[in-house]
Amino acid sequence: MTDSSNNVPVQPLYPDAGTPVPLPRLYLDAPLPDRGRFGPWIYGNFVATLDGRIALAHPETGRLGVTASIGDARDWRLFQELAARADVLITSGRYLRDLRLGAAQDVLPLSSKPPFVDLAEWRVEHGYPRQPDVAVMSGSLDFQIPEALFRQGRRVTVLTGTAAGDEAVHRHERSGARVMRISAGGAVKGDDVARTLGDMGYRRAYSVTGPYVLHALMQAGALDALFLTQRHRIVGGEDYSTITAGPVLTPPADLQLQWLYLDAATETAPGQQFARFSLEYPPSSAHADP
Ligand SMILES: NC(=O)c1ccc[n+]([C@@H]2O[C@H](COP(=O)([O-])OP(=O)(O)OC[C@H]3O[C@@H](n4cnc5c(N)ncnc54)[C@H](OP(=O)(O)O)[C@@H]3O)[C@@H](O)[C@H]2O)c1
Protein backbone atom coordinates (compact mmCIF):
# COMPACT_ATOMS: atom_id res chain seq x y z
CA MET A 1 0.00 0.00 0.00
CA THR A 2 1.19 3.52 -0.63
CA ASP A 3 0.74 6.43 1.68
CA SER A 4 -1.85 8.02 -0.58
CA SER A 5 -4.08 5.14 0.50
CA ASN A 6 -4.41 7.02 3.80
CA ASN A 7 -7.21 8.88 2.04
CA VAL A 8 -9.39 5.79 2.39
CA PRO A 9 -11.52 6.08 5.57
CA VAL A 10 -11.99 3.42 8.25
CA GLN A 11 -15.28 2.12 9.59
CA PRO A 12 -16.05 2.48 13.32
CA LEU A 13 -17.56 -0.77 14.65
CA TYR A 14 -17.39 -0.43 18.43
CA PRO A 15 -18.54 1.04 20.79
CA ASP A 16 -20.77 2.66 18.16
CA ALA A 17 -20.98 1.63 14.54
CA GLY A 18 -20.93 4.97 12.73
CA THR A 19 -20.05 6.63 9.48
CA PRO A 20 -16.51 6.13 8.09
CA VAL A 21 -13.79 8.40 9.49
CA PRO A 22 -10.38 9.43 8.08
CA LEU A 23 -7.37 7.33 9.06
CA PRO A 24 -4.93 10.22 9.61
CA ARG A 25 -5.34 11.67 13.13
CA LEU A 26 -7.48 8.70 14.23
CA TYR A 27 -5.12 8.08 17.18
CA LEU A 28 -3.61 11.57 17.26
CA ASP A 29 -6.87 13.26 18.27
CA ALA A 30 -8.31 10.50 20.46
CA PRO A 31 -8.55 11.40 24.17
CA LEU A 32 -5.98 9.30 26.09
CA PRO A 33 -5.33 9.08 29.85
CA ASP A 34 -2.17 10.55 31.32
CA ARG A 35 -2.11 8.52 34.51
CA GLY A 36 -1.77 4.76 34.82
CA ARG A 37 -1.82 2.16 37.54
CA PHE A 38 1.67 2.84 38.90
CA GLY A 39 2.38 6.32 37.50
CA PRO A 40 2.44 7.08 33.80
CA TRP A 41 -0.18 5.56 31.51
CA ILE A 42 1.72 2.73 29.80
CA TYR A 43 0.50 1.52 26.44
CA GLY A 44 1.81 -0.96 23.90
CA ASN A 45 1.06 -1.52 20.25
CA PHE A 46 1.35 -4.50 17.93
CA VAL A 47 0.44 -5.49 14.42
CA ALA A 48 -0.28 -9.21 14.10
CA THR A 49 -1.66 -11.59 11.52
CA LEU A 50 -4.70 -13.70 12.31
CA ASP A 51 -2.32 -16.55 13.16
CA GLY A 52 -0.70 -14.28 15.73
CA ARG A 53 2.61 -13.54 14.01
CA ILE A 54 4.23 -10.21 14.84
CA ALA A 55 7.60 -11.07 13.24
CA LEU A 56 8.99 -13.79 10.98
CA ALA A 57 12.54 -15.11 10.72
CA HIS A 58 14.50 -13.89 7.70
CA PRO A 59 15.09 -16.92 5.43
CA GLU A 60 18.85 -16.24 5.21
CA THR A 61 19.89 -14.60 8.47
CA GLY A 62 17.25 -16.21 10.69
CA ARG A 63 16.81 -12.80 12.34
CA LEU A 64 13.26 -11.94 13.37
CA GLY A 65 11.67 -8.90 11.78
CA VAL A 66 8.32 -7.37 10.89
CA THR A 67 7.86 -8.37 7.24
CA ALA A 68 5.78 -6.55 4.63
CA SER A 69 3.40 -9.51 4.86
CA ILE A 70 2.64 -8.50 8.47
CA GLY A 71 2.74 -4.70 8.66
CA ASP A 72 1.54 -2.05 6.21
CA ALA A 73 1.67 1.72 5.74
CA ARG A 74 -1.71 2.38 7.32
CA ASP A 75 -0.83 0.57 10.51
CA TRP A 76 2.58 2.31 10.49
CA ARG A 77 0.81 5.68 10.42
CA LEU A 78 -1.15 4.74 13.56
CA PHE A 79 2.04 3.42 15.23
CA GLN A 80 3.65 6.83 14.62
CA GLU A 81 0.55 8.70 15.84
CA LEU A 82 0.68 6.76 19.11
CA ALA A 83 4.34 7.71 19.46
CA ALA A 84 3.40 11.35 19.03
CA ARG A 85 1.22 11.05 22.15
CA ALA A 86 4.06 9.79 24.38
CA ASP A 87 6.40 11.57 26.78
CA VAL A 88 8.76 8.61 26.62
CA LEU A 89 9.20 5.52 24.45
CA ILE A 90 10.12 2.22 26.08
CA THR A 91 12.52 0.31 23.86
CA SER A 92 14.89 -2.61 24.43
CA GLY A 93 18.48 -3.71 24.13
CA ARG A 94 17.35 -6.02 21.36
CA TYR A 95 15.92 -3.15 19.32
CA LEU A 96 19.12 -1.13 19.52
CA ARG A 97 21.16 -4.18 18.48
CA ASP A 98 18.79 -4.71 15.50
CA LEU A 99 19.13 -1.05 14.58
CA ARG A 100 22.89 -1.42 14.14
CA LEU A 101 22.39 -4.54 12.03
CA GLY A 102 19.88 -2.74 9.84
CA ALA A 103 17.14 -5.21 10.81
CA ALA A 104 14.83 -2.76 12.62
CA GLN A 105 11.91 -1.20 10.73
CA ASP A 106 13.00 2.44 11.21
CA VAL A 107 14.83 4.65 13.67
CA LEU A 108 12.85 5.15 16.83
CA PRO A 109 9.73 7.22 16.23
CA LEU A 110 8.92 9.86 15.46
CA SER A 111 10.02 9.08 11.94
CA SER A 112 11.66 12.00 10.18
CA LYS A 113 10.23 10.85 6.83
CA PRO A 114 7.91 13.27 4.99
CA PRO A 115 4.56 11.53 5.71
CA PHE A 116 5.12 12.06 9.45
CA VAL A 117 6.39 15.64 9.70
CA ASP A 118 2.94 16.75 10.83
CA LEU A 119 3.38 14.67 13.99
CA ALA A 120 6.45 16.55 15.24
CA GLU A 121 4.64 19.82 14.47
CA TRP A 122 1.60 18.58 16.39
CA ARG A 123 3.82 17.89 19.40
CA VAL A 124 5.33 21.36 19.37
CA GLU A 125 1.89 22.97 19.04
CA HIS A 126 0.74 20.95 22.07
CA GLY A 127 3.74 21.89 24.23
CA TYR A 128 5.75 18.66 23.88
CA PRO A 129 9.39 18.45 22.78
CA ARG A 130 9.62 17.53 19.08
CA GLN A 131 10.63 13.95 19.92
CA PRO A 132 9.67 11.75 22.89
CA ASP A 133 12.42 10.72 25.30
CA VAL A 134 13.69 7.15 25.30
CA ALA A 135 13.93 4.50 28.05
CA VAL A 136 15.85 1.35 27.17
CA MET A 137 15.06 -1.87 29.06
CA SER A 138 18.06 -4.18 29.09
CA GLY A 139 19.69 -6.75 31.32
CA SER A 140 22.76 -7.29 29.14
CA LEU A 141 23.56 -3.62 28.39
CA ASP A 142 25.05 -5.08 25.22
CA PHE A 143 24.03 -2.36 22.75
CA GLN A 144 25.07 1.07 21.58
CA ILE A 145 22.87 4.11 21.83
CA PRO A 146 22.53 5.88 18.47
CA GLU A 147 24.14 9.34 18.54
CA ALA A 148 21.13 10.59 16.58
CA LEU A 149 18.93 10.31 19.66
CA PHE A 150 21.09 12.84 21.54
CA ARG A 151 21.34 15.11 18.49
CA GLN A 152 17.53 15.16 18.45
CA GLY A 153 17.63 16.45 22.05
CA ARG A 154 16.12 13.32 23.56
CA ARG A 155 16.82 12.28 27.14
CA VAL A 156 17.92 8.63 27.10
CA THR A 157 17.61 6.48 30.22
CA VAL A 158 18.76 2.87 30.50
CA LEU A 159 16.74 0.76 32.95
CA THR A 160 18.56 -2.32 34.15
CA GLY A 161 19.01 -4.65 37.12
CA THR A 162 21.45 -4.63 40.01
CA ALA A 163 23.47 -7.35 38.24
CA ALA A 164 24.58 -4.91 35.54
CA GLY A 165 28.36 -4.56 35.43
CA ASP A 166 30.05 -1.21 36.19
CA GLU A 167 32.01 -1.17 32.95
CA ALA A 168 28.92 -1.37 30.73
CA VAL A 169 27.11 1.15 32.93
CA HIS A 170 29.98 3.66 32.60
CA ARG A 171 30.15 3.10 28.85
CA HIS A 172 26.50 4.14 28.45
CA GLU A 173 26.94 7.06 30.86
CA ARG A 174 29.90 8.32 28.83
CA SER A 175 27.74 8.19 25.71
CA GLY A 176 25.28 10.58 27.39
CA ALA A 177 22.65 8.25 28.87
CA ARG A 178 21.51 7.97 32.46
CA VAL A 179 21.69 4.37 33.71
CA MET A 180 19.44 3.25 36.57
CA ARG A 181 19.60 -0.13 38.30
CA ILE A 182 15.96 -0.35 39.30
CA SER A 183 15.31 -4.05 40.12
CA ALA A 184 17.18 -6.80 41.93
CA GLY A 185 19.01 -9.24 39.64
CA GLY A 186 19.38 -9.21 35.84
CA ALA A 187 15.91 -8.36 34.56
CA VAL A 188 13.83 -5.34 35.49
CA LYS A 189 10.27 -5.60 36.79
CA GLY A 190 7.44 -3.84 35.01
CA ASP A 191 6.18 -2.02 38.11
CA ASP A 192 9.72 -0.74 38.82
CA VAL A 193 9.81 0.60 35.26
CA ALA A 194 6.47 2.35 35.75
CA ARG A 195 7.40 3.90 39.11
CA THR A 196 10.79 5.04 37.86
CA LEU A 197 9.30 6.71 34.79
CA GLY A 198 6.64 8.31 37.01
CA ASP A 199 9.32 9.66 39.36
CA MET A 200 11.03 11.19 36.32
CA GLY A 201 7.84 13.15 35.61
CA TYR A 202 6.56 11.19 32.62
CA ARG A 203 2.80 10.90 32.23
CA ARG A 204 2.53 8.67 29.16
CA ALA A 205 4.93 5.89 28.19
CA TYR A 206 4.65 3.99 24.90
CA SER A 207 6.20 0.54 24.72
CA VAL A 208 7.47 0.02 21.17
CA THR A 209 9.14 -3.28 22.02
CA GLY A 210 8.33 -6.93 21.52
CA PRO A 211 7.04 -9.90 23.50
CA TYR A 212 9.46 -10.01 26.43
CA VAL A 213 9.03 -6.42 27.50
CA LEU A 214 5.26 -6.75 27.13
CA HIS A 215 5.38 -9.83 29.34
CA ALA A 216 7.36 -8.00 32.03
CA LEU A 217 4.86 -5.14 31.99
CA MET A 218 1.79 -7.40 32.12
CA GLN A 219 3.23 -9.72 34.75
CA ALA A 220 3.61 -6.75 37.07
CA GLY A 221 0.21 -5.32 36.17
CA ALA A 222 1.93 -2.26 34.73
CA LEU A 223 0.56 -2.30 31.18
CA ASP A 224 -2.52 -0.07 31.08
CA ALA A 225 -3.58 -0.39 27.44
CA LEU A 226 -2.87 -2.40 24.31
CA PHE A 227 -3.43 -1.19 20.76
CA LEU A 228 -3.67 -4.15 18.42
CA THR A 229 -3.88 -4.16 14.64
CA GLN A 230 -4.97 -7.54 13.32
CA ARG A 231 -4.29 -8.06 9.66
CA HIS A 232 -6.89 -10.30 8.00
CA ARG A 233 -4.21 -12.63 6.75
CA ILE A 234 -2.56 -15.90 7.75
CA VAL A 235 1.15 -16.32 7.06
CA GLY A 236 2.20 -19.55 8.82
CA GLY A 237 5.92 -20.11 9.32
CA GLU A 238 7.88 -22.18 11.82
CA ASP A 239 10.05 -19.44 13.30
CA TYR A 240 8.16 -16.37 14.44
CA SER A 241 7.37 -14.06 17.35
CA THR A 242 4.00 -13.46 18.86
CA ILE A 243 2.64 -10.73 21.15
CA THR A 244 4.03 -12.05 24.38
CA ALA A 245 6.57 -14.63 25.51
CA GLY A 246 7.63 -15.81 28.93
CA PRO A 247 6.19 -17.85 31.82
CA VAL A 248 2.42 -18.42 31.98
CA LEU A 249 0.78 -15.26 33.28
CA THR A 250 -0.89 -16.05 36.61
CA PRO A 251 -3.48 -14.65 36.68
CA PRO A 252 -3.90 -14.22 32.92
CA ALA A 253 -4.09 -10.65 31.64
CA ASP A 254 -7.72 -9.86 30.82
CA LEU A 255 -8.48 -7.08 28.38
CA GLN A 256 -11.55 -4.99 27.74
CA LEU A 257 -12.30 -3.70 24.26
CA GLN A 258 -12.39 0.11 24.13
CA TRP A 259 -12.79 0.63 20.40
CA LEU A 260 -12.70 -1.26 17.12
CA TYR A 261 -12.34 0.02 13.54
CA LEU A 262 -12.52 -1.96 10.32
CA ASP A 263 -10.00 -1.07 7.63
CA ALA A 264 -11.64 -2.74 4.66
CA ALA A 265 -9.77 -4.88 2.14
CA THR A 266 -8.81 -3.33 -1.20
CA GLU A 267 -7.90 -4.95 -4.51
CA THR A 268 -4.26 -5.01 -3.45
CA ALA A 269 -4.34 -5.49 0.32
CA PRO A 270 -6.25 -7.58 2.86
CA GLY A 271 -8.46 -5.90 5.41
CA GLN A 272 -7.38 -5.27 8.99
CA GLN A 273 -8.91 -4.16 12.24
CA PHE A 274 -7.64 -1.56 14.68
CA ALA A 275 -8.50 -2.30 18.32
CA ARG A 276 -7.75 -0.61 21.61
CA PHE A 277 -8.01 -2.61 24.83
CA SER A 278 -7.64 -1.65 28.47
CA LEU A 279 -6.04 -4.13 30.86
CA GLU A 280 -8.17 -5.36 33.74
CA TYR A 281 -6.21 -6.54 36.78
CA PRO A 282 -8.25 -8.21 39.56
CA PRO A 283 -7.78 -6.40 42.91
CA SER A 284 -7.15 -9.77 44.58
CA SER A 285 -4.35 -10.68 42.15
CA ALA A 286 -0.74 -11.21 43.14
CA HIS A 287 0.19 -7.90 41.50
CA ALA A 288 1.55 -5.23 43.77
CA ASP A 289 -0.90 -2.49 44.70
CA PRO A 290 -0.36 0.86 43.06
N1 LIG B 1 4.63 -6.61 14.83
C1 LIG B 1 4.83 -5.80 15.84
O1 LIG B 1 3.96 -4.99 16.16
C2 LIG B 1 6.11 -5.85 16.63
C3 LIG B 1 6.27 -5.02 17.72
C4 LIG B 1 7.47 -5.09 18.44
C5 LIG B 1 8.46 -5.98 18.07
N2 LIG B 1 8.26 -6.77 16.99
C6 LIG B 1 9.26 -7.76 16.57
O2 LIG B 1 9.31 -8.85 17.47
C7 LIG B 1 10.58 -9.47 17.36
C8 LIG B 1 11.00 -9.96 18.67
O3 LIG B 1 11.33 -8.95 19.56
P1 LIG B 1 12.16 -9.40 20.87
O4 LIG B 1 12.00 -10.86 21.09
O5 LIG B 1 13.54 -8.94 20.77
O6 LIG B 1 11.36 -8.72 22.07
P2 LIG B 1 11.56 -7.41 22.97
O7 LIG B 1 10.69 -7.68 24.10
O8 LIG B 1 11.38 -6.16 22.21
O9 LIG B 1 13.07 -7.30 23.39
C9 LIG B 1 13.69 -8.24 24.17
C10 LIG B 1 14.87 -7.52 24.79
O10 LIG B 1 14.39 -6.56 25.72
C11 LIG B 1 15.16 -6.61 26.90
N3 LIG B 1 14.26 -7.05 27.95
C12 LIG B 1 13.09 -7.70 27.84
N4 LIG B 1 12.52 -7.89 29.04
C13 LIG B 1 13.39 -7.35 29.94
C14 LIG B 1 13.38 -7.24 31.35
N5 LIG B 1 12.37 -7.72 32.10
N6 LIG B 1 14.42 -6.61 31.94
C15 LIG B 1 15.45 -6.11 31.22
N7 LIG B 1 15.50 -6.20 29.87
C16 LIG B 1 14.49 -6.82 29.25
C17 LIG B 1 16.28 -7.61 26.66
O11 LIG B 1 17.42 -6.86 26.26
P3 LIG B 1 18.91 -7.37 26.54
O12 LIG B 1 19.07 -8.59 25.69
O13 LIG B 1 19.77 -6.24 26.10
O14 LIG B 1 19.03 -7.69 27.99
C18 LIG B 1 15.75 -8.47 25.52
O15 LIG B 1 16.72 -8.92 24.65
C19 LIG B 1 11.49 -8.46 16.68
O16 LIG B 1 11.79 -8.93 15.41
C20 LIG B 1 10.64 -7.21 16.54
O17 LIG B 1 10.90 -6.54 15.34
C21 LIG B 1 7.10 -6.74 16.28
The ligand as a Gaussian input file, in Angstrom:
#p B3LYP/6-31G(d) Opt

LIG

0 1
 N        4.628000      -6.609000      14.829000
 C        4.829000      -5.803000      15.842000
 O        3.963000      -4.991000      16.160000
 C        6.109000      -5.852000      16.634000
 C        6.271000      -5.024000      17.721000
 C        7.466000      -5.091000      18.444000
 C        8.459000      -5.979000      18.069000
 N        8.259000      -6.770000      16.990000
 C        9.258000      -7.763000      16.568000
 O        9.307000      -8.854000      17.465000
 C       10.577000      -9.467000      17.360000
 C       11.005000      -9.963000      18.675000
 O       11.327000      -8.950000      19.561000
 P       12.157000      -9.396000      20.871000
 O       11.999000     -10.856000      21.090000
 O       13.539000      -8.936000      20.773000
 O       11.358000      -8.719000      22.069000
 P       11.562000      -7.414000      22.967000
 O       10.685000      -7.682000      24.105000
 O       11.380000      -6.164000      22.207000
 O       13.070000      -7.304000      23.390000
 C       13.694000      -8.243000      24.175000
 C       14.865000      -7.525000      24.794000
 O       14.388000      -6.564000      25.722000
 C       15.164000      -6.610000      26.901000
 N       14.257000      -7.053000      27.953000
 C       13.086000      -7.703000      27.838000
 N       12.522000      -7.894000      29.039000
 C       13.390000      -7.354000      29.939000
 C       13.377000      -7.238000      31.346000
 N       12.365000      -7.717000      32.098000
 N       14.415000      -6.611000      31.939000
 C       15.452000      -6.108000      31.218000
 N       15.505000      -6.196000      29.873000
 C       14.491000      -6.817000      29.246000
 C       16.278000      -7.614000      26.658000
 O       17.416000      -6.859000      26.263000
 P       18.912000      -7.370000      26.542000
 O       19.073000      -8.587000      25.695000
 O       19.774000      -6.241000      26.104000
 O       19.033000      -7.694000      27.993000
 C       15.746000      -8.465000      25.521000
 O       16.721000      -8.921000      24.646000
 C       11.490000      -8.458000      16.681000
 O       11.793000      -8.934000      15.405000
 C       10.644000      -7.207000      16.537000
 O       10.896000      -6.542000      15.336000
 C        7.100000      -6.740000      16.284000

